[in-house]
Amino acid sequence: MTTRVLLADDEHLIRGALAALLDLEDGIEVVAQVGRGDQVLAAVTEHRPDVAVLDIEMPGMDGLSAAEQISSQCKIVILTSLGRPGYLRRAMAAGVSGFLGKDASAEELAMAIRKVQSGGRYLDAELAAAAMAAGDSPLTDRERDALRLAGDGATIARIAGELHLTEGTVRNYLSSAMTKLNAQNRLEAIRTAQRMGWL
């Protein structure tokens, strides 16, 4: 039985190389390729892959958000060049079955695809160890939302409007996040949360 695979990566050269290498593997066929996270759902709906291989960092929508949209329709393997500990925890919560670094070989990726297709999990050992060592994010959902919007350059007023909160409440969430992350200012808190994969 052939495993149908969707590849999503914004780097055309990497995506093409992965497709070519996977097509050489017995029992694996790349049925679709997309370069943006916001194209994943439509491609899954159209091509019905068994496994979607998603890069974390893509324009339009990140791979973890795309994974949340398609987790009920196919198995998911996340590829990342960013070994941020929080990403693995977020990936598991999003229904991802495989998680490995972009430095993995084509053979390892093929092994991961086969394993998740058969109902198993495939996790990069180093990324898993780093995630366990880092622990859970100390941020609440609201603190994370406020920091994410602040990281996108939103003003307090805009954050308040988007989250349906008062400006004072937004300031409190940002202040609380800075305290939890032992940050001197908002920018430092955003950088720490991003480095840990919590945003």
Disulfide bonds with the S-S distance in Angstrom:
none
